[in-house]
Amino acid sequence: MHTCDTTWLPALTLFEGEMPAYVDRLYVSFVRDFVTNKAAFMRRLVFIPGRIDPESGKHEKFLHLITENPQGTQGEESRNVDIFRCERLDWIVPMLAEAPSGRVKVWAEDSRGELRFGVALSDFSYVIHLADRRKYVQLITAYCIEYPRRREKFLDLWKRFSVLK
């Protein structure tokens, strides 16, 4: 899946055992990285909305980060656990921390009238999206890019709107 060096990133959090225990293990990492330790991007705090899903007792943003919508569907209620997203959850903070170094690709673009940042591995196989909120940034999502044409789209965005070259 990845054609770039990912050895500087934490090991993938591989699925083992039962899904509920795996999700709980991932949630411990999420809380550590975004609630307890307060991740940063380009010297700004990464904000995670505090909304808790009443059914699971977990942050809604966490649930969004580890799930995806099946093809052709919309809405949080139709999302399914995506093992690729789960395995790479621990990559988000180190990638954001490396943004100033040039080790990852960073771009800024207008999206529906607001400034959005993209952060990607050098082969664009994993992408993080953040929204600018002036004094902080809000984590929107992070996911794997499987198809080459989609990776090319992000490469084009980076070429046009790169923050660091």
N, C-alpha and C positions, 0 to 999 in steps of 0.2 A: 504494500500500500504506500509506504513512504520511500522516496528515492533520495532523501537527504539524510544527513547525519542527525540522529536523535539520541545519541549516546549521552549527551549532556542533560537530557531530561530524565525525570524519575522513571523507573521501570513501569511498564503497563500494570495496572491493577487487574489482574486476570480473574475471570469468573471461576469461583470454586464453591462447592456446596450448594446451598439453597439460595434462590433469588432474594428473599427477604433479608437474610443475613449478609449477603453481598451488598445490597443497597444500604443497609445499616453501616457497613464498613466504609462505604463511599461517603456517606453522610458525615461520619466522624471527620474525614479529610476535608470536606466542604466547610464544616463549622470551624475547624482549625484554621483554614486558609482565608476565609472570608468574614467570619464573625469574631473569632478570638484574636487573630493576628492582623487583620485588616490589610489585605493585599493593596499594592500600589501599581500605577501605570504612569510613567513619565512624571514622577514626583507628585501625583495626585491620587487620592484615596479612591479605591474601587468600591462603589456603593452597591449593596445588595438590598433590594426592598425587603422589609421584615415580614411580609405576609406569610403566614403559616397555613398550609393546607389542613383543613379540619379533619379530613379522613386519615391522613398519614401522620400528622404532627410534624411534618418536615417543611422547610422553606419551599415556597412555590418555585423560586428560581432554581434551587437544587433539582427539583423534579423536572423542570424544563431542560436543564443541562444534560440530564441522563436519558432523555426520551426524545422521540421524533414522531412526527405525524406520518401515518401511512400515506402513500402516494394518492393525491387527489382529495385529501381531507384537511380540515382546519379545526382549530380549537384545542384547548388544553385537555379536554375530556377524552379526545380520541387518540392521544399520544401513547406510544408503546416504548418500553425500555429498549434502548439501542446499546448493544454491548460495546460497540466501537467508541461511543461517547463515554460510556462508563469507564472503560479501560484507560482513557486519556484525561479523565477529570483532573488528575494531579499535574497535568502539563500546563494548565492555565496560568497559575501564578509564576512559575519559572519563565514562561514565554513573555508574560507582561513585564517581568523584571528585566529581561534582556532587550526590551524595545530600544533603549538608547544605544545599545552596543552594535547594532547592525546584524546581529546573529539571526534575527527574525525580520520579516518584511512588515513595515508599518505604513499605512496610508490613511488619509482623511478624505471623506466625501460627504456631500449633502445627500441626505436620505429623508425624503418627505418633509423637507424644511428644517431638519436638524442636522448638526454635525455629528457624523459617526466615524469611529476609528475602526480599522481592520488590522489585525495582527495575525501573521501566518508564518508557518514554517517555510523555509526557502523554496520548497517544491509545491507549496500551496495545498498540501494534503490535509492540513488541519488549520482551521481559521477561527479566530475569536472576534466577536463584534462588541463594541462598546459605544455608548452614547455620551456625548459631551454635555455636562451639566455645569459648566463654567468652573466651579470650585472643586468638582470631583467628576469622575466618570462612572457611568452605570453599566454593569455587565449585562449585555443583552443575551448573547448565546455563544456557543462554541460547538464545532462539529467537524467531522471528517469530510473531505471532498474526494469522492471515489472516481468520478469521471474526468478524463483529460480535458474535455471541452470546458467544463466548469472551472477547472484549475486555470485554464487559459484566460477565462473571464477575470479571475482575481489577479492574475499576472498583469493583465491589461490595466485594471484599476490601480494596481501598485505603480506601474510605469507612469500613469497619468497623474496620480495624486500622492506620490510618495512623500512621507514626512521626512525621512532620512534616506539619503542616497549615498 
